[in-house]
């Protein structure tokens, strides 16, 4: 089964997450300068990320790296895609929630 359309959608969402990460990380920098945003990482270990950061961009870059590896797999299965889609969803939801709180 071809997952080309799914891979294209993941790629588009990774691009969106990256652009949001740039903007939100800038806002986080501003909050830190104001003495706010005193946390060590955005996502807990149980969210499936290796990255530990108080900014969004490193998490998105981790997903991009995994996505590039995923695209190279000769026999891609749905189970291979499910995990990255779930974590990408968490990143996008968290970015949206943060954006709403900062308004």
Secondary structure, DSSP 8 states (H G I E B T S, - for coil): ---HHHHHHHHHHHHHHHHHHHHHHHHHHHHHHTT----S-SS-GGGS-S---SSSHHHHHHHHHHHHHHHT-TT--HHHHHHHHHHHHHHHHHHHHHHHHH-
